[in-house]
C-alpha cells in the first residue's frame, strides 16, 4: 500500500484497540513489594494515548491476561473500554464497535503475536510493532519503527493525530555557552569520555521531537559536537541568555514549538520534553509552558538558588521568585499554615510557541527580571501566559565542578 493510502487509513481511524504484552508493555512480568504482578508501560505511549483521546479518537485495551497494574494504567489514561482475560477478541471487538456505532473499517488494531491474527484480519487497519512475529507483520498494513513497549503506540498515535489535524513541528534547542562564570568550559567537561552537552543531546533525541539542535557561541564546542555527529549551529556571542540563543535558531526554522533544554542537565527526562510539546499543542493560545515540583526540604524554601513559583487555580504562573513565596505571615498559626501551603520549586525547562519566543527575545529586560535575575518575569510583566505543570521528576544540574562529580557518580 502506498504512502498516500496509508495516510488515508490513519485519518479514518475512530477507534484504536491495543493489546498489552508486546504492544503497550515490553511483555515482561514484574513483581511489586507485596508480590503482585506488574507490567511495565512506556511513558511516551501514555502521552500519545492522552493526546489521541483528547482529539476525539476512542481507545480500548483488549488482553488475554488479567493484571491490576493494567487496570490502574487504563484508569490513569482515562480508558474506560478495558477488557481483560479475553479469550475471544473478535466478539469483544464487535461489542465495542456496536456500542460506539462505528464500522470495522474505521478500527485500527495493534497486535504482535499469532493469537492476534484473527482480530487483525477483522479490522480495517491492522497494525503491528517492529519486533512482532513474521506472520503478523505479513498480515499488517503498517509496521511501527519502534518495538512494542518502547514507544510503538506513541508512534501510531502521532501518525493518527498528524493525519487528522496536521502535527505541529517541535524542535529542541540546547544552548551551550563556553564562558560560564562558575564553571568555564562546562559544556565540554567529560562524563564517561563524552562532553556534558553530548549527554544532554542524547537524552533529548529520545523524546518525540522533530529535531534537536545544539546552539553555541564557541568554535571549540561546535567542533566537538560535529565530531560526535550532533546537529549544532554557531550563534552570536552577544546573546543575553539561553532564550535569546534559542530564538536565534527559531528565526531560521519553520517549527511551531521550541523547547529550551538546559545544556547542563545530562539527566533530563525525555518525558518532560514530550509533556511540554503536548501541552502547547493542546492549547493554541498558550505562550510558554514549564514545570514545578513540590519542595520537601525546608532549607530549599529559603535558598535563593532555588527558584520558587506560585500559580493560579488553572495552573498559570502568577510569580517566580528566589525568595520564599507565598510569604507566611508571623503568628501562632504559622505551623498550621505550612501544613496546607505547599511551596513549589521551578524546574527550568521551557516550551515556547514560536511567535511568543521571538517576541520575548525582542523585549527589553523588565524591572522584575532585573531585580530577581529571572528572565521568565519579563514574559509575565508583558502579559504572556505561562502554564506550569506539576511533576515528580527532577534532574541534577551541573553548575560547579562538584555537581559534575555528582552526575558522574550517578551515571556510573
KAWOLIN-V923750 format. One record per backbone hydrogen bond with DSSP energy under -1.0 kcal/mol. NH is the residue of the N-H (numbers start at 1). CO is the residue of the C=O. If there is no record, write none. Layout:
BEGIN
nh = <NH,NH>
co = <CO,CO>
END
This chain:
BEGIN
nh = <6,7,8,9,10,11,12,13,14,15,16,17,18,19,23,24,25,30,32,35,38,46,47,48,49,50,51,52,53,54,56,57,58,60,61,62,63,71,72,73,74,75,76,77,79,82,83,85,86,92,93,94,95,96,97,98,99,100,102,106,107,108,109,110,111,116,117,120,121,123,124,125,127,128,130,132,133,137,138,139,140,141,142,144,149,150,152,155,156,157,158,159,160,161,162,163,164,165,166,171,172,173,174,176,180,185,186,188,189,191,194,196,197,199,200,201,202,203,204,205,206,207,210,213,214,215,216,222,223,224,225,226,227,228,229,230,233,235,245,246,247,248,249,250,251,252,253,256,257,258,259,260,261,265,268,272,274,275,276,277,278,279,280,281,282,283,286,288,289,290,291,292,293,295,300,306,308,309,310,312,315,317,318,319,321,334,337,338,341,345,346,347,349,350,351,352,353,354,357,358,359,360,361,362,363,370,371,372,373,374,377,378,380,381,382,383,384,387,388,389,391,398,404,405,406,407,408,409,410,411,412>
co = <2,3,4,5,6,7,8,10,106,106,58,108,60,110,20,20,20,38,36,32,30,42,43,44,45,46,47,48,49,50,53,52,14,16,81,18,83,67,68,69,70,71,72,73,74,80,61,65,63,88,89,90,91,92,93,94,95,96,97,103,104,15,125,17,127,113,114,116,117,119,104,107,109,142,146,129,112,133,134,135,136,126,126,128,23,147,147,151,152,153,154,155,156,157,158,159,160,161,162,257,211,259,213,215,178,178,183,185,186,194,191,189,187,195,196,197,198,199,200,201,203,204,170,172,231,174,233,218,219,220,221,222,223,224,226,225,214,216,241,242,243,244,245,246,247,249,250,169,169,352,171,350,173,262,265,269,270,271,272,273,274,275,276,277,278,279,283,385,351,387,347,389,345,343,297,303,321,344,319,316,312,386,310,310,308,331,333,334,337,293,307,291,347,260,289,258,287,256,353,354,355,356,357,358,359,366,367,368,369,369,374,375,376,377,378,380,379,288,315,290,292,264,400,401,402,403,404,405,406,407,408>
END
